[in-house]
Amino acid sequence: MDQKLISAKDATSRVITATDEATMRLAYFQGRIRNGWNEFSDPSLARTQLREAQLQIQEALNALAVGDKIGWRAHGPDDE
């Protein structure tokens, strides 16, 4: 397998892993996050989840940029 293909596959895996992690962090906001006064029950944890999601989104964007520099391969019908 040529290096370009290996690098593009690695960049793709990095994007998927990072977006999965960001999605998990954002899923926090779908749970019970409000107290009886309709405010965040734990603003510090909410902030942490958002910052971690932001870091993972940046990682995904960085991996996409790496793939762009490599050049994404156009696959034919017989390619694996």
Backbone as CSV, one residue per row, in Angstrom:
resi,resn,N_x,N_y,N_z,CA_x,CA_y,CA_z,C_x,C_y,C_z
1,MET,0.850,-1.169,0.000,0.000,0.000,0.000,0.899,1.236,0.000
2,ASP,0.587,2.205,-0.849,1.468,3.377,-0.915,1.249,4.300,0.281
3,GLN,2.259,5.120,0.537,2.257,5.988,1.726,1.110,6.983,1.691
4,LYS,0.755,7.466,0.511,-0.335,8.435,0.395,-1.646,7.822,0.888
5,LEU,-1.904,6.592,0.496,-3.130,5.916,0.909,-3.123,5.670,2.414
6,ILE,-1.993,5.237,2.952,-1.887,4.990,4.396,-2.126,6.294,5.157
7,SER,-1.536,7.378,4.705,-1.695,8.661,5.375,-3.129,9.171,5.296
8,ALA,-3.768,8.999,4.163,-5.163,9.425,4.019,-6.068,8.588,4.918
9,LYS,-5.797,7.297,5.026,-6.591,6.441,5.922,-6.378,6.864,7.373
10,ASP,-5.151,7.208,7.733,-4.854,7.664,9.087,-5.588,8.969,9.381
11,ALA,-5.563,9.900,8.449,-6.264,11.173,8.637,-7.763,10.937,8.800
12,THR,-8.309,10.040,8.005,-9.730,9.711,8.114,-10.054,9.130,9.484
13,SER,-9.238,8.220,9.952,-9.454,7.626,11.280,-9.381,8.683,12.370
14,ARG,-8.443,9.604,12.248,-8.313,10.672,13.235,-9.554,11.558,13.259
15,VAL,-10.095,11.861,12.098,-11.311,12.679,12.033,-12.471,11.956,12.712
16,ILE,-12.645,10.696,12.380,-13.754,9.931,12.943,-13.620,9.788,14.456
17,THR,-12.427,9.475,14.929,-12.206,9.340,16.366,-12.489,10.655,17.087
18,ALA,-11.986,11.742,16.550,-12.170,13.044,17.194,-13.632,13.478,17.184
19,THR,-14.339,13.256,16.082,-15.744,13.657,16.044,-16.595,12.770,16.942
20,ASP,-16.229,11.503,17.073,-16.933,10.629,18.020,-16.765,11.153,19.445
21,GLU,-15.556,11.540,19.784,-15.292,12.060,21.130,-16.041,13.374,21.351
22,ALA,-16.035,14.252,20.359,-16.757,15.525,20.488,-18.254,15.271,20.674
23,THR,-18.791,14.321,19.935,-20.205,13.984,20.061,-20.527,13.483,21.462
24,MET,-19.656,12.652,22.021,-19.865,12.166,23.385,-19.873,13.327,24.372
25,ARG,-18.958,14.276,24.192,-18.893,15.432,25.094,-20.159,16.275,24.989
26,LEU,-20.656,16.472,23.785,-21.856,17.278,23.594,-23.119,16.564,24.059
27,ALA,-23.089,15.240,24.078,-24.236,14.462,24.555,-24.535,14.750,26.022
28,TYR,-23.550,15.231,26.747,-23.769,15.635,28.141,-24.968,16.573,28.257
29,PHE,-25.138,17.454,27.270,-26.185,18.463,27.312,-27.579,17.894,27.009
30,GLN,-27.655,16.636,26.657,-28.943,15.990,26.432,-29.479,15.341,27.706
31,GLY,-28.671,15.340,28.735,-29.069,14.734,30.004,-29.679,15.768,30.938
32,ARG,-29.788,15.366,32.179,-30.329,16.261,33.203,-29.209,17.175,33.670
33,ILE,-29.220,18.388,33.169,-28.133,19.325,33.474,-28.628,20.561,34.217
34,ARG,-29.928,20.629,34.469,-30.497,21.812,35.134,-30.934,21.471,36.548
35,ASN,-30.839,22.471,37.396,-31.318,22.306,38.766,-32.774,22.783,38.852
36,GLY,-33.289,22.882,40.052,-34.677,23.295,40.248,-34.974,24.724,39.835
37,TRP,-33.954,25.536,39.678,-34.133,26.917,39.241,-33.898,27.080,37.741
38,ASN,-33.836,25.957,37.045,-33.642,25.933,35.593,-32.293,26.516,35.177
39,GLU,-31.300,26.336,36.038,-29.924,26.740,35.751,-29.069,25.489,35.667
40,PHE,-27.863,25.633,35.109,-26.940,24.495,35.104,-26.698,24.028,36.534
41,SER,-26.811,22.751,36.736,-26.522,22.213,38.062,-25.011,22.173,38.310
42,ASP,-24.225,22.094,37.250,-22.767,22.076,37.388,-22.146,22.829,36.206
43,PRO,-22.099,24.169,36.286,-21.548,24.955,35.178,-20.100,24.614,34.856
44,SER,-19.340,24.233,35.863,-17.940,23.883,35.638,-17.831,22.642,34.742
45,LEU,-18.668,21.649,35.011,-18.655,20.443,34.173,-19.144,20.755,32.767
46,ALA,-20.149,21.606,32.648,-20.643,22.007,31.323,-19.525,22.680,30.525
47,ARG,-18.808,23.563,31.190,-17.681,24.264,30.546,-16.613,23.271,30.104
48,THR,-16.301,22.324,30.972,-15.298,21.309,30.644,-15.725,20.497,29.431
49,GLN,-16.989,20.101,29.398,-17.484,19.306,28.261,-17.380,20.101,26.965
50,LEU,-17.725,21.385,27.011,-17.637,22.223,25.814,-16.192,22.432,25.366
51,ARG,-15.308,22.639,26.314,-13.895,22.828,25.951,-13.314,21.561,25.342
52,GLU,-13.642,20.418,25.929,-13.142,19.148,25.386,-13.714,18.887,23.996
53,ALA,-14.994,19.196,23.803,-15.596,19.036,22.470,-14.892,19.949,21.468
54,GLN,-14.614,21.173,21.891,-13.922,22.121,21.021,-12.534,21.605,20.627
55,LEU,-11.805,21.060,21.585,-10.484,20.497,21.290,-10.580,19.355,20.287
56,GLN,-11.574,18.502,20.452,-11.738,17.370,19.545,-12.150,17.833,18.144
57,ILE,-12.988,18.845,18.068,-13.366,19.393,16.761,-12.141,19.986,16.080
58,GLN,-11.299,20.675,16.847,-10.065,21.217,16.266,-9.153,20.098,15.774
59,GLU,-9.075,19.018,16.536,-8.283,17.862,16.114,-8.813,17.306,14.789
60,ALA,-10.131,17.224,14.663,-10.727,16.728,13.418,-10.401,17.667,12.258
61,LEU,-10.483,18.956,12.488,-10.139,19.920,11.436,-8.666,19.833,11.056
62,ASN,-7.809,19.640,12.042,-6.375,19.483,11.759,-6.121,18.236,10.920
63,ALA,-6.796,17.148,11.257,-6.623,15.904,10.493,-7.126,16.077,9.063
64,LEU,-8.221,16.803,8.900,-8.705,17.087,7.540,-7.682,17.895,6.755
65,ALA,-7.058,18.855,7.416,-6.034,19.664,6.750,-4.856,18.806,6.322
66,VAL,-4.475,17.846,7.159,-3.403,16.918,6.792,-3.818,16.129,5.551
67,GLY,-5.037,15.645,5.544,-5.534,14.913,4.377,-5.552,15.771,3.130
68,ASP,-5.895,17.047,3.291,-5.885,17.961,2.147,-4.476,18.137,1.588
69,LYS,-3.490,18.221,2.492,-2.099,18.373,2.041,-1.612,17.124,1.322
70,ILE,-2.048,15.965,1.815,-1.665,14.700,1.188,-2.331,14.590,-0.179
71,GLY,-3.569,14.994,-0.217,-4.383,14.843,-1.418,-5.233,13.592,-1.278
72,TRP,-6.521,13.784,-1.145,-7.423,12.643,-1.014,-7.455,11.901,-2.337
73,ARG,-7.455,10.606,-2.259,-7.402,9.752,-3.439,-8.805,9.526,-3.989
74,ALA,-8.956,9.581,-5.275,-10.212,9.205,-5.923,-10.179,7.706,-6.143
75,HIS,-11.180,7.026,-5.650,-11.214,5.568,-5.728,-12.087,5.098,-6.879
76,GLY,-11.608,4.088,-7.540,-12.380,3.451,-8.593,-13.229,2.330,-8.024
77,PRO,-14.073,1.722,-8.819,-14.977,0.688,-8.329,-14.249,-0.569,-7.826
78,ASP,-13.022,-0.817,-8.270,-12.293,-2.022,-7.861,-11.302,-1.779,-6.729
79,ASP,-11.246,-0.543,-6.220,-10.306,-0.221,-5.140,-10.837,-0.783,-3.824
80,GLU,-9.911,-1.117,-2.942,-10.297,-1.581,-1.598,-10.465,-0.417,-0.674
